[in-house]
Each structure stands twice: as structure tokens, then as C-alpha cells.
Amino acid sequence: MAYYLADGIYPKWATFVQGITTPQLQKDKLFADHQAAARKDVERAFGVLQARFAIIRKPSLAYDEDILRDIMKACIIMHNMIVEDERHNYTRAEVLRAFYEEDQQESTPASTSTTPPFEFNVGRPTNFDFNAFLQRKASLRDREIHLSLKRDLVEHIWQRYGPRN
């Protein structure tokens, strides 16, 4: 099952793994440090993408999940191509900030067109299994699965990065 590194504001569901706020054991401290570092890396990377691409800064609730995935992949690929091309004079944070501020000043309000940019599929698929849907939903919100996953991750981090005896 896939999971997301999260902070304490998210519910204790199987898909969210929060850090340990007051770690008592060395295993827990090591996990909390690795989890916090990974979250910060993701936040920094997302900040770089937001500074470079206006489409990522705008609200995206109206987009379909597949469209959002494609937008993010395209921005990541373009960012990597730009970095590779400009490696000799890599853009510093001040330059990115200037691009961001310039873009904010030039941005215009959203279009007032009532035509949606794409069609929504509002019907239920013909092969939809409602019982399977309910079971998946219940397993995602299962607190025991959440705790089991967290214990497994703590143990994995300890085995991989813990002190060698």
C-alpha cells in the first residue's frame, strides 16, 4: 500500500505516516529524523517547482487527478532539462524569487468563461464493485494498519541506518 509522509495534522490512516513527536527510543528518534528530512526535501523541491512554473502555484481543485499527475511530471521533466542545460550557471534562489514576484505582478484574474477545460465523468463505471470500494476505503482508514506500517518503517530505518554492532 502506498503511503504519504505527513505531519501531525493528518488523521492516523494507513496512507499517512506522521513523524514521532516525542521519540523516547533511539529507533524512534532515527525514524523521526529521517521522516522530517524527507518531508523537508519534498517541500523544498516543490517550492523550487512553484517558483519556476506558475501552473503549480494556482489552485488545482478543478483538475482531474490524471491531469495533475501529467502537469507535475511535465514540470519536473522541464525543470530537470533546464537544470541540465544551465548547469554551468545554475539559477540561484534570488533569481527564482524575482521570476516568481514578476509573475505575480503580471498574473491576470482567472477567465470568466463558463466552459470547462475538460469533461468530467460523473457516472459510475459499469464494472463498479461497491463492496470492494467500501473495503478499500475501510482499509485506508484502519488505525491498526497505520500503526503496523509505522512500526515496520521504524524498523526498516533502524535496520538500514541504525548503529552497527
DSSP file (Angstrom, degrees, kcal/mol; ACC not computed):
  #  RESIDUE AA STRUCTURE BP1 BP2  ACC     N-H-->O    O-->H-N    N-H-->O    O-->H-N    TCO  KAPPA ALPHA  PHI   PSI    X-CA   Y-CA   Z-CA
    1    1 A M              0   0    0      0, 0.0     2,-0.1     0, 0.0     0, 0.0   0.000 360.0 360.0 360.0 134.5    0.0    0.0    0.0
    2    2 A A        -     0   0    0      1,-0.0     2,-0.3     2,-0.0     0, 0.0  -0.394 360.0-170.3 -72.8 154.1    1.3    3.4   -0.9
    3    3 A Y        -     0   0    0     -2,-0.1     2,-0.4    14,-0.0    13,-0.2  -0.957  16.0-135.4-144.0 162.6    1.7    6.0    1.9
    4    4 A Y  E     -a   16   0A   0     11,-3.3    13,-3.0    -2,-0.3     2,-0.4  -0.955  21.5-123.6-120.4 136.9    2.5    9.7    2.3
    5    5 A L  E     +a   17   0A   0     -2,-0.4     2,-0.3    11,-0.2    13,-0.2  -0.682  47.6 168.1 -75.6 130.3    4.8   11.3    4.8
    6    6 A A  E     -a   18   0A   0     11,-2.4    13,-0.7    -2,-0.4     2,-0.2  -0.847  32.5-116.1-138.9 169.7    2.7   13.8    6.7
    7    7 A D    >   -     0   0    0     -2,-0.3     3,-1.5    11,-0.2    11,-0.0  -0.416  50.5 -80.4-100.6-174.1    2.8   15.9    9.8
    8    8 A G  T 3  S+     0   0    0      1,-0.3    10,-0.1    -2,-0.2     4,-0.1   0.543 114.8  75.2 -68.7  -8.5    0.6   15.7   12.8
    9    9 A I  T 3  S+     0   0    0      2,-0.1    -1,-0.3     0, 0.0     9,-0.0   0.669  80.5  86.0 -79.8 -13.2   -2.5   17.4   11.4
   10   10 A Y  S <  S-     0   0    0     -3,-1.5     8,-0.1     1,-0.1    -4,-0.0  -0.554  87.7-103.5 -86.8 151.5   -3.4   14.4    9.2
   11   11 A P        -     0   0    0      0, 0.0     2,-2.1     0, 0.0     5,-0.1  -0.264  37.6-100.6 -68.3 160.7   -5.6   11.6   10.6
   12   12 A K        +     0   0    0    129,-0.1   134,-0.2     3,-0.1     2,-0.2  -0.496  69.2 146.7 -83.9  70.6   -3.9    8.3   11.6
   13   13 A W    >   -     0   0    0     -2,-2.1     3,-1.4   133,-0.1   128,-0.2  -0.648  63.8-107.0-102.5 162.6   -4.9    6.5    8.4
   14   14 A A  T 3  S+     0   0    0    126,-2.0   127,-0.1   125,-0.3   126,-0.1   0.760 117.8  54.9 -61.6 -25.6   -2.9    3.8    6.7
   15   15 A T  T 3  S+     0   0    0    125,-0.8   -11,-3.3   -12,-0.1     2,-0.5   0.584 100.3  66.6 -87.5  -9.4   -1.9    6.1    3.9
   16   16 A F  E <   -a    4   0A   0     -3,-1.4     2,-0.6   -13,-0.2   -11,-0.2  -0.949  59.6-170.3-116.0 129.4   -0.5    8.9    6.1
   17   17 A V  E     -a    5   0A   0    -13,-3.0   -11,-2.4    -2,-0.5     2,-0.2  -0.939  11.2-165.5-120.2 110.0    2.7    8.3    8.2
   18   18 A Q  E     -a    6   0A   0     -2,-0.6   -11,-0.2   -13,-0.2    17,-0.0  -0.483  24.2-105.2 -87.3 160.5    3.4   11.1   10.7
   19   19 A G        -     0   0    0    -13,-0.7     2,-0.7    -2,-0.2    -1,-0.1  -0.217  38.7 -99.7 -71.7 173.4    6.7   11.6   12.5
   20   20 A I        -     0   0    0      8,-0.3    -1,-0.1     1,-0.2    15,-0.0  -0.893  31.0-158.5 -99.9 117.7    7.1   10.7   16.1
   21   21 A T  S    S+     0   0    0     -2,-0.7    -1,-0.2     1,-0.3    -2,-0.0   0.895  83.7  19.5 -70.4 -42.3    6.7   14.0   18.1
   22   22 A T  S    S-     0   0    0     10,-0.0    -1,-0.3     0, 0.0     2,-0.2  -0.672  81.2-164.4-127.4  79.0    8.5   12.9   21.3
   23   23 A P        +     0   0    0      0, 0.0     3,-0.0     0, 0.0    -3,-0.0  -0.422  13.8 177.3 -68.3 133.2   10.7   10.0   20.5
   24   24 A Q        +     0   0    0     -2,-0.2     2,-0.2     0, 0.0     3,-0.0   0.768  61.9  60.4-101.6 -37.9   11.9    8.0   23.5
   25   25 A L  S  > S-     0   0    0      1,-0.1     4,-2.3     4,-0.0     5,-0.2  -0.575  84.4-120.6 -93.5 156.3   13.8    5.2   21.9
   26   26 A Q  H  > S+     0   0    0      1,-0.2     4,-2.6     2,-0.2     5,-0.2   0.878 115.1  55.3 -60.4 -38.3   16.8    5.5   19.6
   27   27 A K  H  > S+     0   0    0      1,-0.2     4,-2.3     2,-0.2    -1,-0.2   0.930 109.2  46.3 -59.7 -46.0   14.9    3.7   16.8
   28   28 A D  H  > S+     0   0    0      2,-0.2     4,-2.7     1,-0.2    -8,-0.3   0.891 112.0  50.7 -65.8 -39.8   12.1    6.3   17.1
   29   29 A K  H  X S+     0   0    0     -4,-2.3     4,-2.4     2,-0.2    -2,-0.2   0.923 110.7  48.9 -63.9 -44.2   14.5    9.2   17.1
   30   30 A L  H  X S+     0   0    0     -4,-2.6     4,-2.3     2,-0.2    -2,-0.2   0.917 113.1  47.5 -62.3 -43.1   16.2    7.9   14.0
   31   31 A F  H  X S+     0   0    0     -4,-2.3     4,-3.0    -5,-0.2     5,-0.2   0.936 111.1  50.7 -62.6 -46.3   12.9    7.4   12.2
   32   32 A A  H  X S+     0   0    0     -4,-2.7     4,-2.4     1,-0.2    -2,-0.2   0.894 111.3  48.9 -60.3 -40.4   11.7   10.9   13.2
   33   33 A D  H  X S+     0   0    0     -4,-2.4     4,-2.3     2,-0.2    -1,-0.2   0.929 114.3  44.5 -65.3 -45.2   14.9   12.5   11.9
   34   34 A H  H  X S+     0   0    0     -4,-2.3     4,-2.3     2,-0.2    -2,-0.2   0.898 114.0  49.7 -66.6 -40.2   14.7   10.6    8.6
   35   35 A Q  H  X S+     0   0    0     -4,-3.0     4,-2.3     2,-0.2    -2,-0.2   0.924 112.6  46.9 -65.3 -44.0   11.0   11.3    8.2
   36   36 A A  H  X S+     0   0    0     -4,-2.4     4,-2.4    -5,-0.2    -2,-0.2   0.903 112.4  50.4 -64.6 -41.3   11.4   15.0    8.9
   37   37 A A  H  X S+     0   0    0     -4,-2.3     4,-2.2    -5,-0.2    -2,-0.2   0.911 110.9  48.5 -63.9 -42.2   14.4   15.2    6.5
   38   38 A A  H  X S+     0   0    0     -4,-2.3     4,-2.2     2,-0.2    -2,-0.2   0.917 111.6  49.6 -64.7 -43.1   12.4   13.5    3.7
   39   39 A R  H  X S+     0   0    0     -4,-2.3     4,-2.5     1,-0.2    -2,-0.2   0.910 111.1  49.6 -62.1 -41.9    9.4   15.8    4.2
   40   40 A K  H  X S+     0   0    0     -4,-2.4     4,-2.6     2,-0.2    -1,-0.2   0.892 108.8  52.8 -65.3 -38.9   11.7   18.9    4.1
   41   41 A D  H  X S+     0   0    0     -4,-2.2     4,-2.6     2,-0.2    -1,-0.2   0.929 111.2  46.5 -60.3 -45.1   13.4   17.6    0.9
   42   42 A V  H  X S+     0   0    0     -4,-2.2     4,-2.7     1,-0.2    -2,-0.2   0.918 112.4  50.1 -64.5 -43.3    9.9   17.2   -0.8
   43   43 A E  H  X S+     0   0    0     -4,-2.5     4,-2.2     2,-0.2    -2,-0.2   0.901 112.1  47.6 -63.0 -40.9    8.8   20.7    0.4
   44   44 A R  H  X S+     0   0    0     -4,-2.6     4,-2.2     2,-0.2    -2,-0.2   0.930 112.5  48.9 -64.6 -44.9   12.0   22.3   -0.9
   45   45 A A  H  X S+     0   0    0     -4,-2.6     4,-2.1     1,-0.2    -2,-0.2   0.914 112.3  48.1 -61.9 -42.5   11.7   20.5   -4.3
   46   46 A F  H  X S+     0   0    0     -4,-2.7     4,-2.6     1,-0.2    -1,-0.2   0.882 109.0  54.7 -65.6 -37.4    8.0   21.5   -4.6
   47   47 A G  H  X S+     0   0    0     -4,-2.2     4,-2.2     2,-0.2    -1,-0.2   0.890 106.8  50.8 -61.7 -39.8    9.0   25.1   -3.7
   48   48 A V  H  X S+     0   0    0     -4,-2.2     4,-1.5     2,-0.2    -2,-0.2   0.926 111.6  47.5 -62.9 -44.6   11.5   25.2   -6.5
   49   49 A L  H  X S+     0   0    0     -4,-2.1     4,-2.7     1,-0.2     7,-0.2   0.897 111.1  51.3 -64.3 -39.6    8.9   23.9   -8.9
   50   50 A Q  H  < S+     0   0    0     -4,-2.6     7,-0.2     1,-0.2    -1,-0.2   0.888 109.1  51.1 -63.9 -38.3    6.4   26.5   -7.7
   51   51 A A  H  < S+     0   0    0     -4,-2.2    -1,-0.2     1,-0.2    -2,-0.2   0.824 118.0  38.5 -67.3 -30.3    8.9   29.3   -8.1
   52   52 A R  H  < S+     0   0    0     -4,-1.5     2,-0.5     1,-0.2    -2,-0.2   0.830 116.8  45.2 -91.2 -34.2    9.6   28.2  -11.7
   53   53 A F    >X  -     0   0    0     -4,-2.7     3,-1.2    -5,-0.2     4,-0.7  -0.942  58.0-161.3-123.8 115.9    6.1   27.2  -13.0
   54   54 A A  H >> S+     0   0    0     -2,-0.5     4,-1.1     1,-0.3     3,-0.8   0.809  87.9  68.8 -62.9 -31.6    3.0   29.3  -12.4
   55   55 A I  H 34 S+     0   0    0      1,-0.3    -1,-0.3     2,-0.2    -5,-0.1   0.789  98.1  52.1 -62.0 -25.9    0.7   26.5  -13.2
   56   56 A I  H <4 S+     0   0    0     -3,-1.2    -1,-0.3    -7,-0.2    -2,-0.2   0.762 105.2  55.2 -80.8 -25.3    1.8   24.7   -9.9
   57   57 A R  H << S+     0   0    0     -3,-0.8    -2,-0.2    -4,-0.7    -1,-0.2   0.733  93.2  86.6 -78.2 -21.6    1.1   27.8   -7.8
   58   58 A K  S  < S-     0   0    0     -4,-1.1     0, 0.0     1,-0.1     0, 0.0  -0.405  95.1 -88.5 -81.2 154.0   -2.5   28.2   -8.9
   59   59 A P        -     0   0    0      0, 0.0    -1,-0.1     0, 0.0     3,-0.1  -0.328  40.2-173.6 -58.6 141.6   -5.4   26.4   -7.3
   60   60 A S    >   +     0   0    0      1,-0.1     3,-1.4    -4,-0.1     8,-0.1   0.149  45.2 115.7-128.2  19.8   -5.9   23.0   -8.8
   61   61 A L  T 3  S+     0   0    0      1,-0.3    -1,-0.1     0, 0.0     0, 0.0   0.780  76.9  57.5 -63.5 -25.6   -9.1   21.6   -7.3
   62   62 A A  T 3  S+     0   0    0     -3,-0.1    -1,-0.3     2,-0.1     2,-0.2   0.638  88.7  96.1 -81.3 -12.7  -10.9   21.6  -10.7
   63   63 A Y  S <  S-     0   0    0     -3,-1.4     2,-0.1     1,-0.1    -3,-0.1  -0.494  78.8-116.5 -80.8 146.9   -8.3   19.4  -12.3
   64   64 A D     >  -     0   0    0     -2,-0.2     4,-2.5     1,-0.1     3,-0.2  -0.469  28.6-113.7 -72.4 150.9   -8.6   15.7  -12.7
   65   65 A E  H  > S+     0   0    0      1,-0.2     4,-2.3     2,-0.2     5,-0.1   0.871 117.5  52.2 -57.2 -39.9   -6.1   13.6  -10.8
   66   66 A D  H  > S+     0   0    0      2,-0.2     4,-2.2     1,-0.2    -1,-0.2   0.885 109.3  49.5 -65.1 -38.4   -4.6   12.3  -14.1
   67   67 A I  H  > S+     0   0    0     -3,-0.2     4,-2.6     2,-0.2    -2,-0.2   0.922 110.5  50.0 -66.1 -43.9   -4.2   15.8  -15.4
   68   68 A L  H  X S+     0   0    0     -4,-2.5     4,-2.7     1,-0.2    -2,-0.2   0.912 110.0  51.2 -59.6 -42.5   -2.5   16.9  -12.1
   69   69 A R  H  X S+     0   0    0     -4,-2.3     4,-2.6     1,-0.2    -1,-0.2   0.924 111.6  47.1 -60.3 -44.9   -0.1   13.9  -12.4
   70   70 A D  H  X S+     0   0    0     -4,-2.2     4,-2.6     2,-0.2    -2,-0.2   0.897 111.4  51.1 -64.8 -40.7    0.7   14.9  -16.0
   71   71 A I  H  X S+     0   0    0     -4,-2.6     4,-2.5     2,-0.2    -2,-0.2   0.941 112.3  46.3 -61.2 -47.9    1.3   18.5  -15.1
   72   72 A M  H  X S+     0   0    0     -4,-2.7     4,-2.5     2,-0.2    -2,-0.2   0.929 113.4  48.3 -62.9 -45.1    3.6   17.6  -12.2
   73   73 A K  H  X S+     0   0    0     -4,-2.6     4,-2.7     1,-0.2    -1,-0.2   0.920 112.2  49.6 -60.9 -43.5    5.6   15.1  -14.4
   74   74 A A  H  X S+     0   0    0     -4,-2.6     4,-2.8     1,-0.2    -1,-0.2   0.915 112.2  47.5 -62.4 -42.9    5.9   17.7  -17.2
   75   75 A C  H  X S+     0   0    0     -4,-2.5     4,-2.8     2,-0.2    -1,-0.2   0.899 112.5  49.0 -65.8 -40.6    7.1   20.4  -14.8
   76   76 A I  H  X S+     0   0    0     -4,-2.5     4,-2.5     2,-0.2    -2,-0.2   0.930 113.2  47.1 -64.3 -44.9    9.7   18.0  -13.2
   77   77 A I  H  X S+     0   0    0     -4,-2.7     4,-2.3     2,-0.2    -2,-0.2   0.939 114.3  46.7 -62.3 -46.7   11.0   16.9  -16.6
   78   78 A M  H  X S+     0   0    0     -4,-2.8     4,-2.7     1,-0.2    -2,-0.2   0.914 111.5  52.0 -62.7 -41.2   11.2   20.5  -17.8
   79   79 A H  H  X S+     0   0    0     -4,-2.8     4,-2.8     1,-0.2    -1,-0.2   0.934 110.3  48.0 -59.3 -45.9   12.9   21.6  -14.6
   80   80 A N  H  X S+     0   0    0     -4,-2.5     4,-2.3     1,-0.2    -1,-0.2   0.880 111.6  50.3 -64.0 -37.2   15.5   18.8  -15.0
   81   81 A M  H  X S+     0   0    0     -4,-2.3     4,-2.4     2,-0.2    -1,-0.2   0.911 111.9  47.9 -65.9 -41.4   16.1   19.8  -18.6
   82   82 A I  H  X S+     0   0    0     -4,-2.7     4,-2.6     2,-0.2    -2,-0.2   0.933 112.0  49.2 -63.8 -46.1   16.6   23.4  -17.6
   83   83 A V  H  < S+     0   0    0     -4,-2.8    -2,-0.2     1,-0.2    -1,-0.2   0.921 112.6  47.8 -60.5 -43.8   19.0   22.5  -14.8
   84   84 A E  H >< S+     0   0    0     -4,-2.3     3,-0.8     1,-0.2    -1,-0.2   0.909 114.7  46.1 -63.0 -42.0   21.0   20.3  -17.1
   85   85 A D  H 3< S+     0   0    0     -4,-2.4     3,-0.3     1,-0.2    -2,-0.2   0.851 121.5  36.6 -69.8 -34.7   21.1   23.0  -19.8
   86   86 A E  T >< S+     0   0    0     -4,-2.6     3,-1.4     1,-0.2    -1,-0.2   0.104  77.3 121.4-106.0  21.4   22.1   25.7  -17.3
   87   87 A R  G X  S+     0   0    0     -3,-0.8     3,-0.9     1,-0.3    -1,-0.2   0.842  70.4  59.4 -55.3 -35.4   24.3   23.7  -15.1
   88   88 A H  G 3  S+     0   0    0     -3,-0.3    -1,-0.3     1,-0.3    -2,-0.1   0.793 122.9  21.7 -67.6 -27.3   27.2   26.0  -15.7
   89   89 A N  G <  S-     0   0    0     -3,-1.4    -1,-0.3     3,-0.0    -2,-0.2  -0.467  88.7-163.5-136.0  65.0   25.3   29.0  -14.3
   90   90 A Y    <   -     0   0    0     -3,-0.9     2,-0.2     1,-0.1    -3,-0.1  -0.191  29.3-104.1 -56.5 135.5   22.7   27.4  -12.1
   91   91 A T        -     0   0    0      1,-0.1    -1,-0.1     2,-0.1     2,-0.1  -0.408  37.3-139.9 -65.1 126.4   19.8   29.8  -11.2
   92   92 A R     >  -     0   0    0     -2,-0.2     4,-2.0    -3,-0.1     3,-0.5  -0.383  24.6-102.9 -85.6 167.0   20.1   31.0   -7.6
   93   93 A A  H  > S+     0   0    0      1,-0.2     4,-2.6     2,-0.2     5,-0.2   0.835 119.3  57.9 -59.4 -35.5   17.2   31.4   -5.2
   94   94 A E  H  > S+     0   0    0      2,-0.2     4,-2.1     1,-0.2    -1,-0.2   0.899 106.8  48.4 -64.2 -38.6   17.2   35.2   -5.7
   95   95 A V  H  > S+     0   0    0     -3,-0.5     4,-2.4     2,-0.2    -2,-0.2   0.919 112.0  48.6 -67.5 -43.0   16.7   34.8   -9.4
   96   96 A L  H  X S+     0   0    0     -4,-2.0     4,-2.4     1,-0.2    -2,-0.2   0.908 110.5  51.6 -62.2 -40.8   13.8   32.3   -8.9
   97   97 A R  H  X S+     0   0    0     -4,-2.6     4,-2.7     2,-0.2    -1,-0.2   0.902 108.6  51.2 -62.4 -40.5   12.2   34.7   -6.4
   98   98 A A  H  X S+     0   0    0     -4,-2.1     4,-2.6     2,-0.2    -2,-0.2   0.911 109.6  49.9 -63.2 -42.7   12.4   37.5   -8.9
   99   99 A F  H  X S+     0   0    0     -4,-2.4     4,-2.4     2,-0.2    -2,-0.2   0.921 112.1  48.9 -59.4 -43.2   10.7   35.3  -11.5
  100  100 A Y  H  X S+     0   0    0     -4,-2.4     4,-2.2     2,-0.2    -2,-0.2   0.935 112.9  45.6 -63.0 -47.5    8.0   34.5   -9.0
  101  101 A E  H  X S+     0   0    0     -4,-2.7     4,-1.8     1,-0.2    -1,-0.2   0.895 113.1  50.8 -65.5 -39.3    7.4   38.1   -8.0
  102  102 A E  H  X S+     0   0    0     -4,-2.6     4,-1.7     1,-0.2    -1,-0.2   0.909 110.7  49.1 -62.5 -42.1    7.4   39.2  -11.6
  103  103 A D  H  X S+     0   0    0     -4,-2.4     4,-1.5     1,-0.2    -2,-0.2   0.877 107.9  54.4 -65.3 -38.0    4.9   36.5  -12.5
  104  104 A Q  H  < S+     0   0    0     -4,-2.2    -1,-0.2     1,-0.2    -2,-0.2   0.886 109.1  48.1 -63.9 -38.3    2.6   37.5   -9.6
  105  105 A Q  H  < S+     0   0    0     -4,-1.8    -1,-0.2     1,-0.2    -2,-0.2   0.847 115.8  43.9 -70.7 -33.6    2.5   41.1  -10.8
  106  106 A E  H  < S+     0   0    0     -4,-1.7    -1,-0.2    -5,-0.2    -2,-0.2   0.655  87.0 112.9 -85.9 -15.7    1.7   40.1  -14.3
  107  107 A S     <  -     0   0    0     -4,-1.5     3,-0.1    -5,-0.1    -3,-0.0  -0.278  53.4-152.3 -65.3 142.2   -0.9   37.5  -13.5
  108  108 A T        -     0   0    0      1,-0.1     3,-0.1     0, 0.0    -1,-0.1  -0.735  29.5 -85.3-108.5 159.0   -4.4   38.3  -14.5
  109  109 A P        -     0   0    0      0, 0.0    -1,-0.1     0, 0.0     3,-0.1  -0.186  60.4 -82.5 -59.3 158.1   -7.6   37.0  -12.9
  110  110 A A        -     0   0    0      1,-0.1    -3,-0.0    -3,-0.1     0, 0.0  -0.211  57.6 -87.0 -60.3 152.2   -8.9   33.7  -14.0
  111  111 A S        -     0   0    0      1,-0.1    -1,-0.1    -3,-0.1     0, 0.0  -0.246  25.6-141.9 -60.0 146.2  -11.0   33.6  -17.1
  112  112 A T        +     0   0    0     -3,-0.1    -1,-0.1     2,-0.0     2,-0.1   0.323  58.9 128.8 -93.8   8.7  -14.7   34.2  -16.7
  113  113 A S        -     0   0    0      1,-0.1    -2,-0.0     2,-0.1    -3,-0.0  -0.373  50.7-154.0 -63.7 139.9  -15.6   31.6  -19.3
  114  114 A T        +     0   0    0      2,-0.1    -1,-0.1    -2,-0.1    -2,-0.0   0.453  64.5 106.1 -94.0  -1.1  -18.1   29.0  -18.1
  115  115 A T  S    S-     0   0    0      1,-0.0    -2,-0.1     2,-0.0     0, 0.0  -0.679  74.2-127.2 -79.9 121.6  -16.9   26.4  -20.5
  116  116 A P        -     0   0    0      0, 0.0    -2,-0.1     0, 0.0    -1,-0.0  -0.387  11.3-127.1 -68.6 148.3  -14.9   23.7  -18.5
  117  117 A P  S    S+     0   0    0      0, 0.0     2,-0.3     0, 0.0    -2,-0.0   0.653  90.4   6.0 -70.3 -13.8  -11.4   23.0  -19.8
  118  118 A F  S    S-     0   0    0      0, 0.0     2,-0.4     0, 0.0     0, 0.0  -0.959  87.1 -91.9-157.5 168.2  -12.3   19.3  -20.0
  119  119 A E        -     0   0    0     -2,-0.3     2,-0.3    -3,-0.0     0, 0.0  -0.722  32.5-138.0 -92.0 137.2  -15.2   17.0  -19.5
  120  120 A F        -     0   0    0     -2,-0.4     2,-0.9   -56,-0.0    -1,-0.0  -0.725  10.1-135.3 -89.7 141.5  -16.0   15.4  -16.1
  121  121 A N        +     0   0    0     -2,-0.3    -2,-0.0     1,-0.2    -1,-0.0  -0.858  32.6 167.5 -94.4 105.1  -17.0   11.8  -15.9
  122  122 A V        +     0   0    0     -2,-0.9    -1,-0.2     2,-0.1     2,-0.1   0.568  44.9  89.7 -98.0 -10.2  -19.9   12.0  -13.4
  123  123 A G  S    S-     0   0    0      1,-0.1     3,-0.0     0, 0.0    -2,-0.0  -0.413  81.4-107.8 -85.2 163.4  -21.3    8.5  -14.0
  124  124 A R        -     0   0    0     -2,-0.1    -1,-0.1     1,-0.1    -2,-0.1  -0.734  41.3-104.6 -87.0 136.1  -20.3    5.3  -12.2
  125  125 A P    >   -     0   0    0      0, 0.0     3,-1.4     0, 0.0    -1,-0.1  -0.240  25.9-122.5 -58.1 150.8  -18.3    2.8  -14.2
  126  126 A T  T 3  S+     0   0    0      1,-0.3    -2,-0.0    -3,-0.0     0, 0.0   0.810 111.0  49.1 -67.3 -29.5  -20.3   -0.2  -15.3
  127  127 A N  T 3  S+     0   0    0      2,-0.1     2,-0.3     0, 0.0    -1,-0.3   0.048  80.2 144.2 -98.1  26.9  -18.0   -2.6  -13.6
  128  128 A F    <   -     0   0    0     -3,-1.4     2,-0.8     1,-0.1    -4,-0.0  -0.506  37.3-157.3 -71.8 125.0  -18.0   -0.8  -10.3
  129  129 A D     >  -     0   0    0     -2,-0.3     4,-2.1     1,-0.2     5,-0.1  -0.876   6.1-171.0-105.4 100.9  -17.9   -3.1   -7.3
  130  130 A F  H  > S+     0   0    0     -2,-0.8     4,-2.4     1,-0.2    -1,-0.2   0.865  84.1  53.0 -63.2 -38.3  -19.4   -1.1   -4.4
  131  131 A N  H  > S+     0   0    0      2,-0.2     4,-2.2     1,-0.2    -1,-0.2   0.905 109.3  48.9 -64.8 -40.9  -18.4   -3.7   -1.7
  132  132 A A  H  > S+     0   0    0      2,-0.2     4,-2.5     1,-0.2    -1,-0.2   0.892 110.1  53.0 -64.1 -38.9  -14.8   -3.7   -2.9
  133  133 A F  H  X S+     0   0    0     -4,-2.1     4,-2.5     1,-0.2    -2,-0.2   0.932 109.5  47.6 -60.4 -46.7  -14.9    0.1   -2.8
  134  134 A L  H  X S+     0   0    0     -4,-2.4     4,-2.3     1,-0.2    -2,-0.2   0.878 111.4  50.9 -63.5 -38.4  -16.1    0.1    0.8
  135  135 A Q  H  X S+     0   0    0     -4,-2.2     4,-2.4     2,-0.2    -1,-0.2   0.916 111.1  47.8 -66.2 -42.8  -13.5   -2.4    1.8
  136  136 A R  H  X S+     0   0    0     -4,-2.5     4,-2.0     2,-0.2    -2,-0.2   0.919 112.2  50.2 -62.5 -42.6  -10.7   -0.4    0.3
  137  137 A K  H  X S+     0   0    0     -4,-2.5     4,-1.3     1,-0.2    -2,-0.2   0.914 111.4  48.2 -62.6 -42.7  -12.0    2.8    2.0
  138  138 A A  H  < S+     0   0    0     -4,-2.3     4,-0.3     1,-0.2    -1,-0.2   0.895 110.6  50.9 -65.1 -40.1  -12.1    1.0    5.3
  139  139 A S  H >< S+     0   0    0     -4,-2.4     3,-0.8     1,-0.2  -125,-0.3   0.849 106.6  54.9 -69.1 -31.7   -8.6   -0.4    5.0
  140  140 A L  H 3< S+     0   0    0     -4,-2.0  -126,-2.0     1,-0.2  -125,-0.8   0.835 113.2  42.0 -66.8 -31.2   -7.2    3.1    4.1
  141  141 A R  T 3< S+     0   0    0     -4,-1.3     2,-0.5  -128,-0.2    -1,-0.2   0.337  83.8 126.2 -97.2   6.4   -8.7    4.4    7.4
  142  142 A D    <>  -     0   0    0     -3,-0.8     4,-1.8    -4,-0.3     5,-0.1  -0.538  46.7-159.7 -72.6 117.8   -7.7    1.4    9.5
  143  143 A R  H  > S+     0   0    0     -2,-0.5     4,-2.6     1,-0.2     5,-0.2   0.840  90.3  56.4 -67.3 -34.8   -5.7    2.7   12.5
  144  144 A E  H  > S+     0   0    0      2,-0.2     4,-2.5     1,-0.2    -1,-0.2   0.901 107.0  48.7 -65.5 -40.5   -4.2   -0.8   13.1
  145  145 A I  H  > S+     0   0    0      2,-0.2     4,-2.8     1,-0.2     5,-0.2   0.906 110.6  53.1 -63.5 -40.4   -2.8   -0.8    9.6
  146  146 A H  H  X S+     0   0    0     -4,-1.8     4,-2.4  -134,-0.2    -2,-0.2   0.950 111.7  43.8 -57.8 -51.0   -1.4    2.7   10.2
  147  147 A L  H  X S+     0   0    0     -4,-2.6     4,-2.5     1,-0.2    -2,-0.2   0.883 113.5  51.4 -64.9 -38.5    0.4    1.6   13.4
  148  148 A S  H  X S+     0   0    0     -4,-2.5     4,-2.5     2,-0.2    -1,-0.2   0.924 110.9  48.0 -63.9 -45.0    1.7   -1.6   11.8
  149  149 A L  H  X S+     0   0    0     -4,-2.8     4,-2.6     2,-0.2    -2,-0.2   0.914 111.7  50.1 -61.1 -43.6    3.1    0.4    8.8
  150  150 A K  H  X S+     0   0    0     -4,-2.4     4,-2.5    -5,-0.2    -2,-0.2   0.918 110.9  48.6 -63.9 -43.1    4.7    2.9   11.1
  151  151 A R  H  X S+     0   0    0     -4,-2.5     4,-2.4     1,-0.2    -1,-0.2   0.916 111.9  50.2 -61.4 -42.7    6.3    0.2   13.2
  152  152 A D  H  X S+     0   0    0     -4,-2.5     4,-2.5     1,-0.2    -2,-0.2   0.904 111.4  47.9 -62.4 -41.6    7.6   -1.5   10.0
  153  153 A L  H  X S+     0   0    0     -4,-2.6     4,-2.7     2,-0.2     5,-0.2   0.900 110.4  51.5 -67.1 -40.3    9.0    1.8    8.7
  154  154 A V  H  X S+     0   0    0     -4,-2.5     4,-2.2     1,-0.2    -2,-0.2   0.934 113.2  45.7 -59.9 -45.7   10.7    2.5   12.1
  155  155 A E  H  X S+     0   0    0     -4,-2.4     4,-2.8     2,-0.2    -2,-0.2   0.899 111.7  51.7 -65.5 -40.8   12.3   -1.0   12.0
  156  156 A H  H  X S+     0   0    0     -4,-2.5     4,-2.3     2,-0.2     5,-0.2   0.936 111.2  46.6 -61.8 -47.2   13.3   -0.6    8.4
  157  157 A I  H  X>S+     0   0    0     -4,-2.7     4,-3.1     1,-0.2     5,-0.5   0.905 113.3  50.2 -61.9 -41.1   15.1    2.7    9.0
  158  158 A W  H  X5S+     0   0    0     -4,-2.2     4,-1.9    -5,-0.2    -2,-0.2   0.922 111.8  47.4 -63.4 -44.9   16.8    1.2   12.1
  159  159 A Q  H  <5S+     0   0    0     -4,-2.8    -1,-0.2     1,-0.2    -2,-0.2   0.875 120.3  38.5 -64.3 -36.5   18.0   -1.8   10.2
  160  160 A R  H  <5S+     0   0    0     -4,-2.3    -2,-0.2    -5,-0.2    -1,-0.2   0.877 135.4  13.9 -84.5 -38.5   19.3    0.3    7.3
  161  161 A Y  H  <5S+     0   0    0     -4,-3.1    -3,-0.2    -5,-0.2    -2,-0.2   0.474  95.4 111.7-120.1  -4.9   20.7    3.4    9.1
  162  162 A G  S  <<S-     0   0    0     -4,-1.9    -4,-0.0    -5,-0.5  -135,-0.0  -0.094  80.9 -69.7 -68.6 170.5   21.0    2.4   12.8
  163  163 A P        -     0   0    0      0, 0.0     2,-0.5     0, 0.0    -1,-0.2  -0.300  49.2-124.1 -62.2 141.6   24.2    1.9   14.6
  164  164 A R              0   0    0      1,-0.1    -5,-0.0    -3,-0.1    -3,-0.0  -0.746 360.0 360.0 -89.5 130.4   26.2   -1.2   13.6
  165  165 A N              0   0    0     -2,-0.5    -1,-0.1     0, 0.0     0, 0.0   0.436 360.0 360.0 -93.7 360.0   27.1   -3.6   16.5
